[in-house]
Amino acid sequence: MNKKVILDVDTGVDDALGIILAVQSGEMDIVGITTVNGNVSVDTATTNTCKILQLLGVEQQIPVVRGAAKPLLRPPVFEHRVHGEDGIGGALRDMPVHTSVTEGFAPDYIIEQVMRYPGEITLIMTAPMTNLALALMKRPQLIHEIKEVIFMGGVVKGVGNVTPVAEYNMYVDPEAVKVVLHAGFPSLTLVGLDVTRQALLIDAHITELGDTPIGRYVKESTSDYMKRYFERNQVQACALHDPLAVGVALRPELVTTHAYYVDIETRSELCDGQTICDFQNRLKREPNVRVCTDVDADAFLRLFVQTLRT
Protein backbone atom coordinates (compact mmCIF):
# COMPACT_ATOMS: atom_id res chain seq x y z
CA MET A 1 0.00 0.00 0.00
CA ASN A 2 1.37 3.41 -0.95
CA LYS A 3 2.54 5.69 1.84
CA LYS A 4 0.06 8.48 2.57
CA VAL A 5 1.87 11.81 2.51
CA ILE A 6 1.30 15.53 2.74
CA LEU A 7 3.96 17.71 1.13
CA ASP A 8 4.41 21.09 2.81
CA VAL A 9 6.20 23.41 0.39
CA ASP A 10 7.23 26.97 -0.48
CA THR A 11 7.63 25.98 -4.09
CA GLY A 12 10.94 27.19 -5.38
CA VAL A 13 13.23 25.28 -7.73
CA ASP A 14 14.08 22.34 -5.46
CA ASP A 15 10.61 22.05 -3.88
CA ALA A 16 9.27 21.63 -7.41
CA LEU A 17 11.77 18.85 -8.09
CA GLY A 18 10.71 17.21 -4.83
CA ILE A 19 7.06 17.33 -5.89
CA ILE A 20 7.96 15.81 -9.25
CA LEU A 21 9.92 13.00 -7.56
CA ALA A 22 7.03 12.27 -5.20
CA VAL A 23 4.42 12.17 -7.97
CA GLN A 24 6.50 10.30 -10.54
CA SER A 25 7.57 7.63 -8.03
CA GLY A 26 4.06 6.19 -8.07
CA GLU A 27 4.76 5.04 -4.51
CA MET A 28 3.01 7.82 -2.64
CA ASP A 29 -0.63 8.53 -2.02
CA ILE A 30 -0.34 12.33 -1.89
CA VAL A 31 -3.41 13.39 0.07
CA GLY A 32 -2.52 17.06 -0.35
CA ILE A 33 0.14 19.66 -0.90
CA THR A 34 0.15 22.59 1.53
CA THR A 35 1.90 25.83 0.71
CA VAL A 36 3.57 28.44 2.89
CA ASN A 37 5.49 31.69 2.68
CA GLY A 38 9.20 31.02 2.19
CA ASN A 39 11.34 31.14 -0.96
CA VAL A 40 8.51 33.21 -2.42
CA SER A 41 5.17 34.52 -1.18
CA VAL A 42 2.53 31.97 -0.29
CA ASP A 43 0.50 33.05 -3.33
CA THR A 44 3.45 32.51 -5.69
CA ALA A 45 4.29 29.20 -4.00
CA THR A 46 0.67 28.11 -4.50
CA THR A 47 0.68 29.14 -8.17
CA ASN A 48 3.99 27.32 -8.74
CA THR A 49 2.64 24.18 -7.09
CA CYS A 50 -0.40 24.23 -9.34
CA LYS A 51 1.82 24.66 -12.40
CA ILE A 52 3.99 21.68 -11.45
CA LEU A 53 0.93 19.48 -10.99
CA GLN A 54 -0.38 20.65 -14.38
CA LEU A 55 3.00 19.82 -15.95
CA LEU A 56 2.62 16.30 -14.54
CA GLY A 57 -1.05 16.03 -15.51
CA VAL A 58 -2.23 15.31 -11.95
CA GLU A 59 -3.84 18.64 -11.06
CA GLN A 60 -7.25 17.04 -10.65
CA GLN A 61 -5.96 14.36 -8.31
CA ILE A 62 -3.97 16.23 -5.66
CA PRO A 63 -5.50 19.04 -3.54
CA VAL A 64 -3.41 22.20 -3.09
CA VAL A 65 -4.16 24.17 0.08
CA ARG A 66 -2.79 27.65 0.80
CA GLY A 67 -1.18 28.17 4.21
CA ALA A 68 0.55 30.83 6.29
CA ALA A 69 1.38 34.08 4.51
CA LYS A 70 4.14 35.04 6.94
CA PRO A 71 6.31 33.55 9.70
CA LEU A 72 4.93 33.38 13.25
CA LEU A 73 6.68 36.53 14.48
CA ARG A 74 9.04 37.78 11.80
CA PRO A 75 8.80 39.50 8.42
CA PRO A 76 9.18 37.27 5.34
CA VAL A 77 12.62 36.60 3.83
CA PHE A 78 12.43 35.70 0.13
CA GLU A 79 15.11 34.01 -1.99
CA HIS A 80 14.50 35.54 -5.41
CA ARG A 81 18.20 35.70 -6.25
CA VAL A 82 18.45 31.92 -5.97
CA HIS A 83 15.05 30.83 -7.26
CA GLY A 84 14.17 33.71 -9.59
CA GLU A 85 11.37 36.25 -9.21
CA ASP A 86 8.77 33.56 -9.85
CA GLY A 87 10.49 30.96 -7.68
CA ILE A 88 11.08 28.34 -10.37
CA GLY A 89 13.63 30.04 -12.58
CA GLY A 90 11.03 31.32 -15.05
CA ALA A 91 10.60 27.79 -16.44
CA LEU A 92 6.79 27.83 -16.62
CA ARG A 93 6.26 31.57 -16.99
CA ASP A 94 3.85 31.19 -19.91
CA MET A 95 1.75 28.38 -18.42
CA PRO A 96 -1.80 29.51 -17.57
CA VAL A 97 -3.05 28.20 -14.25
CA HIS A 98 -6.38 26.39 -14.48
CA THR A 99 -6.08 24.42 -11.25
CA SER A 100 -8.47 25.49 -8.51
CA VAL A 101 -6.93 25.76 -5.06
CA THR A 102 -8.79 23.78 -2.39
CA GLU A 103 -10.67 25.93 0.10
CA GLY A 104 -9.29 26.05 3.61
CA PHE A 105 -6.13 26.84 5.54
CA ALA A 106 -3.12 24.52 5.42
CA PRO A 107 -2.69 24.01 9.20
CA ASP A 108 -6.36 23.02 9.46
CA TYR A 109 -6.03 20.75 6.44
CA ILE A 110 -3.06 18.97 8.01
CA ILE A 111 -5.09 18.38 11.18
CA GLU A 112 -8.12 17.16 9.22
CA GLN A 113 -6.15 14.68 7.15
CA VAL A 114 -4.18 13.33 10.10
CA MET A 115 -7.43 12.80 12.02
CA ARG A 116 -8.94 11.15 8.94
CA TYR A 117 -5.97 8.77 8.63
CA PRO A 118 -4.62 8.43 12.18
CA GLY A 119 -1.17 6.90 12.32
CA GLU A 120 -0.84 6.85 8.53
CA ILE A 121 0.28 10.31 7.38
CA THR A 122 3.92 11.10 6.63
CA LEU A 123 4.44 14.87 6.53
CA ILE A 124 7.32 15.85 4.25
CA MET A 125 8.30 19.46 4.91
CA THR A 126 10.58 21.31 2.48
CA ALA A 127 9.73 24.82 3.66
CA PRO A 128 9.68 26.95 6.80
CA MET A 129 7.70 25.16 9.52
CA THR A 130 5.00 27.77 10.07
CA ASN A 131 2.08 25.60 8.98
CA LEU A 132 2.98 22.70 11.27
CA ALA A 133 3.63 25.01 14.23
CA LEU A 134 0.19 26.58 13.79
CA ALA A 135 -1.38 23.12 13.57
CA LEU A 136 0.36 22.06 16.79
CA MET A 137 -0.81 25.17 18.60
CA LYS A 138 -4.36 24.25 17.68
CA ARG A 139 -4.05 20.49 18.28
CA PRO A 140 -1.02 19.46 20.40
CA GLN A 141 -2.07 15.78 20.34
CA LEU A 142 -1.22 15.78 16.62
CA ILE A 143 2.18 14.41 17.65
CA HIS A 144 0.54 11.10 18.57
CA GLU A 145 -1.66 10.93 15.48
CA ILE A 146 0.83 11.57 12.70
CA LYS A 147 3.03 8.71 11.53
CA GLU A 148 6.23 10.70 10.98
CA VAL A 149 7.61 14.10 10.04
CA ILE A 150 10.55 14.38 7.64
CA PHE A 151 11.86 17.89 7.17
CA MET A 152 14.51 19.45 4.99
CA GLY A 153 16.23 22.02 7.13
CA GLY A 154 19.16 22.88 9.30
CA VAL A 155 22.81 22.02 9.26
CA VAL A 156 24.52 20.32 12.19
CA LYS A 157 28.21 20.25 11.26
CA GLY A 158 28.65 22.45 8.21
CA VAL A 159 28.03 26.09 7.41
CA GLY A 160 24.69 27.72 6.70
CA ASN A 161 23.33 28.80 3.33
CA VAL A 162 21.66 32.07 4.29
CA THR A 163 23.90 33.14 7.20
CA PRO A 164 27.26 31.66 8.25
CA VAL A 165 25.45 29.23 10.58
CA ALA A 166 21.79 29.02 9.51
CA GLU A 167 20.02 27.04 6.79
CA TYR A 168 17.26 28.97 5.02
CA ASN A 169 14.13 27.09 6.17
CA MET A 170 15.23 27.29 9.79
CA TYR A 171 16.26 30.93 9.53
CA VAL A 172 12.96 32.18 8.09
CA ASP A 173 10.83 31.04 11.02
CA PRO A 174 12.96 29.74 13.89
CA GLU A 175 10.12 30.24 16.39
CA ALA A 176 8.02 27.78 14.40
CA VAL A 177 10.92 25.32 14.34
CA LYS A 178 11.23 25.56 18.11
CA VAL A 179 7.54 24.69 18.50
CA VAL A 180 8.02 21.60 16.31
CA LEU A 181 11.28 20.45 17.92
CA HIS A 182 9.79 20.67 21.41
CA ALA A 183 6.38 19.20 20.56
CA GLY A 184 7.38 15.61 21.31
CA PHE A 185 7.05 13.88 17.93
CA PRO A 186 8.05 10.20 18.21
CA SER A 187 9.46 10.27 14.68
CA LEU A 188 11.01 13.53 13.50
CA THR A 189 13.78 13.29 10.89
CA LEU A 190 16.12 16.16 9.97
CA VAL A 191 17.46 16.10 6.41
CA GLY A 192 19.98 18.92 6.60
CA LEU A 193 22.62 20.55 4.46
CA ASP A 194 25.20 18.06 5.77
CA VAL A 195 23.62 15.41 3.54
CA THR A 196 21.79 17.44 0.88
CA ARG A 197 25.04 19.08 -0.21
CA GLN A 198 26.25 15.63 -1.20
CA ALA A 199 23.27 15.11 -3.53
CA LEU A 200 24.42 17.21 -6.48
CA LEU A 201 22.55 17.42 -9.75
CA ILE A 202 25.00 17.94 -12.63
CA ASP A 203 24.65 18.48 -16.36
CA ALA A 204 25.13 14.77 -17.06
CA HIS A 205 22.03 13.97 -14.99
CA ILE A 206 20.00 16.54 -16.89
CA THR A 207 21.18 15.05 -20.18
CA GLU A 208 20.04 11.63 -18.93
CA LEU A 209 16.56 12.99 -18.35
CA GLY A 210 16.27 13.50 -22.10
CA ASP A 211 14.22 15.80 -24.28
CA THR A 212 10.93 15.30 -22.44
CA PRO A 213 8.60 17.83 -20.80
CA ILE A 214 10.11 16.99 -17.40
CA GLY A 215 13.66 16.97 -18.75
CA ARG A 216 13.20 20.34 -20.41
CA TYR A 217 11.59 21.75 -17.28
CA VAL A 218 14.44 20.57 -15.04
CA LYS A 219 17.06 22.01 -17.40
CA GLU A 220 15.40 25.42 -17.59
CA SER A 221 14.40 25.74 -13.94
CA THR A 222 17.86 24.83 -12.62
CA SER A 223 19.91 26.98 -15.01
CA ASP A 224 20.23 30.07 -12.80
CA TYR A 225 20.12 27.93 -9.66
CA MET A 226 23.30 26.20 -10.84
CA LYS A 227 24.96 29.55 -11.54
CA ARG A 228 24.26 30.74 -8.00
CA TYR A 229 25.58 27.46 -6.60
CA PHE A 230 28.78 27.83 -8.64
CA GLU A 231 29.29 31.41 -7.41
CA ARG A 232 29.09 30.27 -3.80
CA ASN A 233 30.71 26.83 -3.97
CA GLN A 234 32.76 26.75 -7.20
CA VAL A 235 30.96 23.57 -8.25
CA GLN A 236 28.98 23.35 -11.50
CA ALA A 237 25.92 21.70 -10.00
CA CYS A 238 23.00 22.31 -7.70
CA ALA A 239 22.13 20.54 -4.49
CA LEU A 240 18.88 18.57 -4.46
CA HIS A 241 17.94 19.72 -0.96
CA ASP A 242 14.19 19.17 -1.03
CA PRO A 243 14.12 16.12 -3.31
CA LEU A 244 16.39 14.31 -0.84
CA ALA A 245 13.74 14.72 1.88
CA VAL A 246 11.29 13.02 -0.49
CA GLY A 247 13.95 10.41 -1.21
CA VAL A 248 14.30 9.66 2.51
CA ALA A 249 10.54 9.07 2.69
CA LEU A 250 10.73 6.73 -0.31
CA ARG A 251 13.94 4.92 0.67
CA PRO A 252 14.92 5.41 4.33
CA GLU A 253 17.98 3.21 3.75
CA LEU A 254 19.54 5.98 1.62
CA VAL A 255 20.61 7.80 4.78
CA THR A 256 22.31 7.03 8.06
CA THR A 257 20.51 8.59 11.02
CA HIS A 258 21.33 9.03 14.69
CA ALA A 259 19.04 10.22 17.47
CA TYR A 260 20.20 13.48 19.07
CA TYR A 261 18.79 16.37 21.00
CA VAL A 262 18.40 19.28 18.57
CA ASP A 263 17.36 22.85 19.35
CA ILE A 264 17.36 26.14 17.46
CA GLU A 265 18.62 29.61 18.25
CA THR A 266 15.95 32.33 18.20
CA ARG A 267 17.47 35.18 20.21
CA SER A 268 20.93 35.85 18.82
CA GLU A 269 22.41 38.79 16.98
CA LEU A 270 24.49 36.53 14.75
CA CYS A 271 23.12 33.01 15.09
CA ASP A 272 19.32 33.12 14.69
CA GLY A 273 18.15 30.01 12.90
CA GLN A 274 21.20 27.93 13.83
CA THR A 275 20.34 24.31 14.58
CA ILE A 276 22.25 23.07 17.61
CA CYS A 277 22.85 19.32 17.70
CA ASP A 278 24.06 17.97 21.04
CA PHE A 279 26.42 15.29 19.74
CA GLN A 280 28.07 14.75 23.13
CA ASN A 281 24.90 14.92 25.27
CA ARG A 282 26.26 17.91 27.16
CA LEU A 283 22.77 19.28 27.75
CA LYS A 284 21.54 15.96 29.22
CA ARG A 285 18.30 16.14 27.22
CA GLU A 286 16.41 13.26 25.65
CA PRO A 287 16.96 12.93 21.88
CA ASN A 288 14.10 14.52 19.93
CA VAL A 289 15.29 14.21 16.32
CA ARG A 290 16.70 11.57 14.04
CA VAL A 291 19.50 13.46 12.32
CA CYS A 292 20.71 12.38 8.88
CA THR A 293 24.48 12.21 9.14
CA ASP A 294 25.39 10.45 5.89
CA VAL A 295 23.78 9.64 2.54
CA ASP A 296 24.37 7.24 -0.31
CA ALA A 297 24.32 10.11 -2.79
CA ASP A 298 24.95 7.94 -5.86
CA ALA A 299 21.99 5.70 -5.03
CA PHE A 300 19.76 8.71 -4.45
CA LEU A 301 20.78 10.37 -7.70
CA ARG A 302 20.08 7.12 -9.59
CA LEU A 303 16.64 6.99 -7.97
CA PHE A 304 16.00 10.64 -8.85
CA VAL A 305 17.01 10.36 -12.51
CA GLN A 306 15.33 7.00 -13.12
CA THR A 307 12.09 8.16 -11.48
CA LEU A 308 11.92 11.38 -13.49
CA ARG A 309 12.59 9.45 -16.71
CA THR A 310 9.57 7.18 -16.25
HUKA-V687955 format. One record per residue. N is the residue number from 0. SS is DSSP state (a for helix, b for strand, c for the rest). NEAR is the number of other ideal C-beta (glycine too) atoms within 8 Angstrom. Layout:
n = (N,N)
ss = (SS,SS)
near = (NEAR,NEAR)
//
This chain:
n = (0,1,2,3,4,5,6,7,8,9,10,11,12,13,14,15,16,17,18,19,20,21,22,23,24,25,26,27,28,29,30,31,32,33,34,35,36,37,38,39,40,41,42,43,44,45,46,47,48,49,50,51,52,53,54,55,56,57,58,59,60,61,62,63,64,65,66,67,68,69,70,71,72,73,74,75,76,77,78,79,80,81,82,83,84,85,86,87,88,89,90,91,92,93,94,95,96,97,98,99,100,101,102,103,104,105,106,107,108,109,110,111,112,113,114,115,116,117,118,119,120,121,122,123,124,125,126,127,128,129,130,131,132,133,134,135,136,137,138,139,140,141,142,143,144,145,146,147,148,149,150,151,152,153,154,155,156,157,158,159,160,161,162,163,164,165,166,167,168,169,170,171,172,173,174,175,176,177,178,179,180,181,182,183,184,185,186,187,188,189,190,191,192,193,194,195,196,197,198,199,200,201,202,203,204,205,206,207,208,209,210,211,212,213,214,215,216,217,218,219,220,221,222,223,224,225,226,227,228,229,230,231,232,233,234,235,236,237,238,239,240,241,242,243,244,245,246,247,248,249,250,251,252,253,254,255,256,257,258,259,260,261,262,263,264,265,266,267,268,269,270,271,272,273,274,275,276,277,278,279,280,281,282,283,284,285,286,287,288,289,290,291,292,293,294,295,296,297,298,299,300,301,302,303,304,305,306,307,308,309)
ss = (c,c,b,b,b,b,b,b,b,c,c,c,a,a,a,a,a,a,a,a,a,a,a,a,a,c,c,b,b,b,b,b,b,b,b,c,c,c,c,c,c,a,a,a,a,a,a,a,a,a,a,a,a,a,a,a,c,c,c,c,c,c,c,b,b,b,c,c,c,c,c,c,c,c,c,c,c,c,c,a,a,a,a,c,c,c,c,c,c,c,c,c,c,c,c,c,c,c,c,c,c,b,c,c,c,a,a,a,a,a,a,a,a,a,a,a,c,c,c,c,b,b,b,b,b,c,c,c,c,a,a,a,a,a,a,a,a,a,c,c,c,a,a,a,a,c,c,b,b,b,b,b,c,c,c,c,c,c,c,c,c,c,c,c,c,c,c,a,a,a,a,a,c,a,a,a,a,a,a,a,a,c,c,c,c,c,c,b,b,b,b,c,a,a,a,a,c,c,c,b,b,c,a,a,a,a,a,a,a,c,c,c,a,a,a,a,a,a,a,a,a,a,a,a,a,a,a,a,a,a,a,a,a,c,c,c,c,b,b,c,a,a,a,a,a,a,a,a,a,a,c,a,a,a,b,b,b,b,b,b,c,b,b,b,c,c,c,c,c,c,c,c,c,c,b,b,b,c,c,c,c,c,c,c,c,c,c,c,b,b,b,b,b,b,b,c,a,a,a,a,a,a,a,a,a,a,a,a,a,c)
near = (3,7,9,11,14,15,14,17,16,15,17,16,15,14,16,13,15,16,15,14,15,15,12,11,10,6,6,13,8,11,10,13,15,16,17,16,16,13,14,16,9,13,8,11,21,13,9,17,14,13,12,14,15,12,12,11,5,8,11,3,4,10,8,15,14,11,16,12,7,8,14,10,4,10,5,9,9,7,12,9,5,10,13,11,5,10,14,16,13,10,8,12,6,4,8,4,8,6,9,4,9,9,3,8,8,15,13,10,15,16,12,9,12,12,8,6,10,7,6,6,12,13,13,15,14,17,15,12,15,15,15,16,15,13,13,13,7,8,7,7,6,13,11,6,9,13,8,10,13,13,15,13,13,12,14,14,5,7,6,13,8,10,11,6,10,15,15,12,15,14,13,14,12,13,12,15,15,11,14,15,12,7,10,6,11,6,8,13,14,14,14,15,13,11,14,13,9,7,17,12,13,8,6,6,11,12,7,8,13,7,4,8,6,12,13,9,11,14,10,10,15,14,9,8,14,11,8,10,12,11,6,7,6,4,7,6,10,11,12,15,12,13,13,16,16,15,14,14,13,11,9,6,5,12,13,7,9,7,7,11,12,15,9,14,11,8,4,8,3,7,10,12,17,13,17,8,11,12,6,4,8,5,6,4,8,4,7,11,13,10,14,15,10,7,12,9,9,6,9,15,13,8,12,16,11,8,10,13,10,6)
//
